[in-house]
């Protein structure tokens, strides 16, 4: 055999052995973030004959789940599949938890504190603190917070691989950071947990909160803006039950539509005399819009995502003269909206899983 072939064989053997040889030097993982499942535990020493028979499978499962560089290899494989046009299984986008409760896979481990990234949290904190300082310089009243993900509130219903809920989570780190810079941040988790004890605060087959959960969050944020009279008591609203199958999670999991019963109130639609129109020229994943009423009153700007786009405008419209809504767009929304709309109040409230900047800042920031 020629010498070059010997070196090639030695090189291949070294590459194949490296993942196993490096295992003792790496921390033991219990959850795969790329696959959204629990990893095989270390095999125990066999105690009887059935244990000895099962031992090879247990060892094989452990080695298959814990060899070095496994997660990067899975990530690279998935990326290569996408580049080649191979569609990943739909089941990876949404999962079923306890009692039939469904969850969006994206951000689930982050919501239970299994996926914590201090740098990611600090980047978002820096963004919000700068927004807070600029609005304070304008004399604009400001409030912020995070819309808790279902996995943050329904921790006992999450899939086994997303448990246990651990602290501090990214949510905790963000709130601590905002307290440090003096940004007026609200922790909505206690209010949502209290709401969940009375009735569903989050939908079973959709990735959003219910009208009841949105109401609890809205009332707290209205008080945070310094206007507690903008809140709505349950008794002020006319409630009715409605069956719907428009939840997005079954479709994302490759399942047929599923029916759930929700309580809606009459403030889920805009009040009489309010006119909604699209606000052109700002871009973003969802169109920016304005809701106006021909009555005197303050103007409000909401910077958020789908969590605030559906319920908050109808709840606040009767309390103000003009409401503007714009998508936060990974912290890259157009800052001109502040200059153009000149709001008296600004509410920054993205979903917990969307509190990520990736180094971006609003277009128009110096």
N, C-alpha and C positions, 0 to 999 in steps of 0.2 A: 504494500500500500504506500502510495506517495506521501511524503511528509505533510503537504498542505491538507490532505484529507484527515490526517491524524489530528492536526490542530482544529479542523472544523468539527470533528467528533467531540473533542475535548470541550470546545466552546459550546456546542449544543448541550452536552451533559451538564456543564456549569450553569447554563441558563435554566435548564429544567430543575436543577437541584436548588437554585437560589431561593425560590419561594418557600421551600420546606426548611432550609437551613436558617432562614431569617425569622421563622415563626417565633422562636423563644425570645427574641429581642423586641417584639412588638406587643403593644397592649392588647389584651383579649377583648374582642368586641362581642356584644350580645345581639345587636340589631344591624341589619343591612339597610342603609339609607337608599341604596340604588334599587333594591328589590322589594323594600317595604315588608320585611318579614323577620322573625326571630331566627338567629343562627343556631346551629347545632351546639349543644353544651359539651364540655369536655367529658370524655367517657370515664365512667367510674370503674374501679377494679372489680372484675367478675367475682361473684360470691358463690354461684352454683353452676350446674351444667347449662341451664337455659341462658344464663348470663354469658357464659363462654361462647355459646353458639351465636349470640347477638353481638358480641364484642367486635368482630370484624366490620359489621355494618356501622356500628357506632363510631369506630375509629375512622372508617372511610368518610362518614358524614362530617365528622369534626375536621378532618384534613381538607375536605372539599370546601368547607365554609370558612376556613381560617388561614389558608396559605397566604403568604406575604404578597402584597400588591394586588390582592383580589378585587377590592373596590375600584381602583383605577382601571383595572383590566375590564371590569364590567362596564364602567363608564365609557371607556374607549370603544368597546364593542357596540354599545347602544348608539354612540355617535356615528360609528361607521355604518351601522344599519340605516340610520336616518339619511346619511349621505348617499347611500345606495338605493334609497327609496323604499326600504323595508319598513312596514308599519309595525310599531310596537303593539303588544296586546292591549286592547281597550281596558281590560280589567285593572291595569296598572294605574289608571287615572282616577278611579274611585273604588272604595272598598266598603265592605259590610262589617259593622261592628256588632256589639251585643244588642240583643233585642230588636234587630232589624234596622238599627240606626245606621245610616250611611255617612261616609266622610269623603271629602276630597283628599286625595293622596298628597297633593302639593301642600307643603307646610304642616302636615299632620305631626311629624316628629318634632318640628319646631314648636308647635303649640303645646306639646306635652313635656317640653324641656329636654328631649332626647337629642336634639340638634341645636347646639348653642354656639354662636360665633360672636365673641366680644368685638371683633373688628367690624363685622357687619352691623352690629347694634350701635357701635360708636359712630359709624359713618352716618347712620340715620339720625342719631342724636345731633350730630353737627349740623345736618341739614335743617332740622326743626328749630334748633337754637338760633340759627341765622335768620330763618323766617320770622321767628318771634322778635328778634332784635329789630329787624327792618320794619315790621308792623308797629312795634312800640314807638319807633322814631316817627311814624306817620300819625300816631295818636289813634290807631285802629285797635279796637278791643279784639283779643285773640284767645282762643281755647283750642286745645288739641287732646288727642288720646288715640287709642287703638281699638277698633271694633274686634272684640275677642273672637277667635275662631271657634267653631263648634267643639273641636277637640280640647280647647282650653276649659270650657264649661262642662262638657259631658265627658269628663275623664274616665268615668267608670263604664262608659259605653264604647270606648275606642277599641280597636282590634288589639289582641294580646301583644303583638310586636311593637305597639306604640306606647306601652306602659312599662313601668309606672310613671306617673307625672312627676317630674323632677324640678327642683329650683336650685339656683335662679335660672329662669328661662330668658330668652331674648326679650320677652315682654318686660320682665323685671329689670333687666339691664337698661332698657330704653327709658323706663320710667325713672330709674335712679339717675341716669344721665341728664334727663330733662329737668329733674329737680335741682341738679347741680348748677345748671345755667339759668335757672329761674323761669323757664318756660311754663306757662299755666297748663300743665298736663293733668288729665283725669284718668283714674283707674276704673274702667267700666266693669271689671270682672265681678266685684261684689254685687252690683246692681243686676247683672245678667244671671248670676247664680240665684239671687233672691227671686227674680222673675221666673226662673225655671222651676222653682218649688211650687209655684201656683199653676202654671200651665206651660206648654211648650214655648221656649224662647227661640229655639232653632228648628228648622224644618227637618223632617225625617229623611226626605229623599231629595233635598236640595242643599246647596252649599251656603245658604244665607239664613239670616234670622227671620222669624215670623213677625207679623205686625205687632204682636205683643212684646217680643224682644226688642224690636226697633223702638217702640214707645219708651221702654225703660231707658235705653241709651239716649234717646232724644231728650227726655226730661232732664237727665243729668247734665247733658251738654248745654242745654238752654240755661240752666242755673250757672254753669261754668262761665258762660258769656255775660253773666251778671243780669240775666233777665228771667228769673224763675217764673214770672207770670206768663211766659210763653209756653210753659209746660201744659200738658193735657192730663186731667185725671181720668181714670177708667170710666167713671160715671158720666163724664161729659161726652163720651163717644157712643155712637150707636153700633152695637156689635151684632154680627150674624155669622153663622157657620157656612163654610163652602167647601165642597169636595173638588180637588184638583189633581191632575196628573202631569203638571208641567215641570216637575222637578228635574234638574239636569243630571243628577248623579246616576240614576239607573241607566240612562243613555250612555254616559261616560264609562260605565262598567259593562257595557254590552248587554244590558238586560232590557226587557220590555218596560214601558211606562208603569209606574206604580201610583196608586191613588192614596192620598192622605187628606185628612180633614183639618181645615184651619179656621181660626176665627179672624175675620176682617172687620174693620170699623169704617165709618163713612169718611174718615179723613185719609184714607188711602188714595183718594182722588182729589184733585185740586178744587178749591172752593169756587163758588160762583163768582164770575167776574175776573178770575185769574186767567191770564193768557200766557201760554208757554211758546217760546220760539227758539230755534237753534241759534247758537252764537257762532258765527262763522269766523274762520281765520286763526283758530287756535290749535287745531289738530288734536291728537291724542287717541287712545284706544276706544273711547266713547265720545260722541259729540258733546261739546259744551252747550249749555242752554241757559236761558233766562226765563224766569216766571215773574210777571209784572201784574200789579193791581193798580187801578186808578184811585188810590187812596194815599194820604200822607203817611209816612213812616220811614223807618230805617232801611238800609240796604245790607244784605248779607251775602257773603261769598263762602261757599262750601267747596273745599278741595278734598276729594276722596276717590271713591270707586263705586262699584255696584252696590255696596252696602248702604251708601247714603243716597244713591241716585234714585232709588225706588220709593222709599217711605218718607225720608226727611223733607223733601220739597213740599209735599202735601201737608205735612204737620206744621211747617213753619210759615207757609204762604199767607195764612190769614193774619199772622202776627206782624208782617212786614210789608213794605211797599214793593221791594224788588229783591228777588233771590237769584243769584248766579251760581251755577254748579259747573265745576271743571274736574276732569280726571287728574289725579296726582301724577300719573305716567312715570313711575319709577323715579320720583323726585325731579322729573324733567319738564313739568308743566310750564306754560308760557307765563312769565311774571308780568307781562303786559296786562293780563287780566286784572291785576291789582291796580295798576295805573289807570286803565280804561274804565273800570267799574266803580272805583273809589268807594269800596265798601266801608260801612261803619263797623261791621263785625266780620271776622274771618274764623271759620271753623275748619281745622285740618283733621280729618278723621278717616284714615284708610283702614282697610281690613288688616288684621294682625299679620297675615301671611304676606301682605304687600308692603310692609314696613322695611323695604330694601331700596337702597339708592344705587348700589354698584358704582359709587363715585360720581354719579350724575348730580347736577344742580339745575334749578329752573332756568329755562332760556330767558335771557335778559338780566340775569345776575351779573354784576361786575366781576 
